[in-house]
Amino acid sequence: MPYVRTVKTASGATAVQIVWSSRRGSREIDHIGSAHDDAQLELLKAAARQRLAAGQGELDLGLDAAAAGGPLPITSSRMGCLLDALARAYDMLGLGKAAGGDEVFRGLVLARIIEPASKLDSLRVLEEAGAAAASYRTVLRRLPAYAKQEFRQELSAACAAHARLGPASLVLYDVSTLYFETDVGDGFREPGFSKERRLEPQITIGLLTGQDGFPLMVSAFEGNKAETKTMLPVIEKFMAAHRLPDVTVVADAGMISEANQKAIEAAGLSFILGMKIPDVPYQVAKWRREHPGEDIPDGHVFTQPWPAGPSSARRDQVIYYSYKADRARRTLRGIDEQVAKAAKAVAGLAPVKRNRFIALDGAAKSVNRELEAKARALAGLKGYATNLAACPDGTPVTPEFVIGSYRRLFEIEKSFRMAKSDLQARPVYHHLRDSIEAHLTIVFAALAVSRWIEHQTGWSIRKFVKTARRYRTIAIQAGPHTITAADPLPTDLQAALAQIHGRPATH
């Protein structure tokens, strides 16, 4: 393989040479000349390159001579690495097969992740990304199919298969609300309880996920339906669809009313539930009597068995009361602030507002010291109830397993945040129930793809999309030839893409 080299001579000049080397290690050197300044050096290099090119044919690109020097046309440009990564996740989850190969649905899911927008604007997002986009009339024609229960069950089945659910698998359940900018309810969009304290009509969304927050099922309910009445229908429907004999439901205390817990028990479900503590538990009171003047050790867990009676249909239960010093500190600080405000209100120095420590007896006001004492005695305690006889892997149930499983609820909260912020789930452009249900189906699939990408890469979906969309693959037409070019990828993105596509990263 010949190449041009420069070497210094004994006289101080620079010699330009062509070196002809072979695989066997032998070399022949063709001396072109010696230069004493930069101008002579460049001339000799040019002569050497000319000699190397002698006898070689010129590649005819078929370009019009009149267009020489002009820019070559770009025939296509796409966000190659981003689109390919999202498509890979979509297919790995089995969503393509579950959707019956519906390319319109795939496009809407990918567009929702790249840049959440209306259905009409999603077509613009796909075109800018370089992906094929259906017509708007085709999208409108396909939407009703995405609202059908059969279509949604197929997607849910694909997600359940990916999560590898088995008997007594842990599932997380929580609800949230999506509001609409309208003043009039319609039976589905209705005003109801809202953590955001909004008065507009809303719908209630029930989300069921695996223990890692991966979505398994989403359901929409009327906005004025009590949150506690949404959980059992969702779980029973999910178990029936996937023929699961039992799952272990993990839910927050706010989701569980006494009637709801009885219904869960009647359905024969296993559960790990956060529970409210109305009074000082017996085990805690006993410990304090036996250790007068001592603080409960940080991290201490009290175990309270609650066996079923001989005529009871429920299983034996265990309640764990966990004490955290930091939780107690924050709770006591809040109690001090509320009691101080109550004292000011009682003294007439501040208006009477909602304050649980103000006791009213007719027109007389006083600070409820009994309630204050009970609140202080409960500070730092949190309760967890379970009816599990054994962990899903067959090992005995431990406080660490129960409390650790409950704390995984942050994963479903993360999924809700992703759906509301990154995927902008609030369906502001939809008014009919079928359209809203179809929109939520698209958001559900987009959430599954996003969680898979995050799990594979360790990046947030927002960071991945923001980074990957900057790198495009383009096709350039040079006469009859098509040349493909791409932006060079940074090392960290290469590593993330390697995790997605299951291949070693290149550097």
Secondary structure, DSSP 8 states (H G I E B T S, - for coil): --EEEEEE-TTS-EEEEEEEE-TTS-EEEEEEEEESSHHHHHHHHHHHHHHHHTT---------GGGTTS---EEEEE-HHHHHHHHHHHHHTTHHHHTTT-HHHHHHHHHHHHS---HHHHHHHHHHHT-----HHHHHHHHHHHTSHHHHHHHHHHHHHHHT--TTEEEEEEEEEEE-S-SS--SSSB----TT---S-EEEEEEEEETT--EEEEEEEETTS-GGGTHHHHHHHHHHHHT-S-EEEEE-GGG--HHHHHHHHHTT-EEEEEE---S--HHHHHHHHHSTT----TT-EEEEEE---TT--S--EEEEEEE-HHHHHHHHHHHHHHHHHHHHHHTTSS---S-TTEEEETTEEEE-HHHHHHHHHHTTEEEEEE--SS-TTS----HHHHHHHHHTHHHHHHHHHIIIIIS----TT--SHHHHHHHHHHHHHHHHHHHHHHHHHSS-HHHHHHHHTT--EEEEEETTEEEEEE----HHHHHHHHHHHTS----
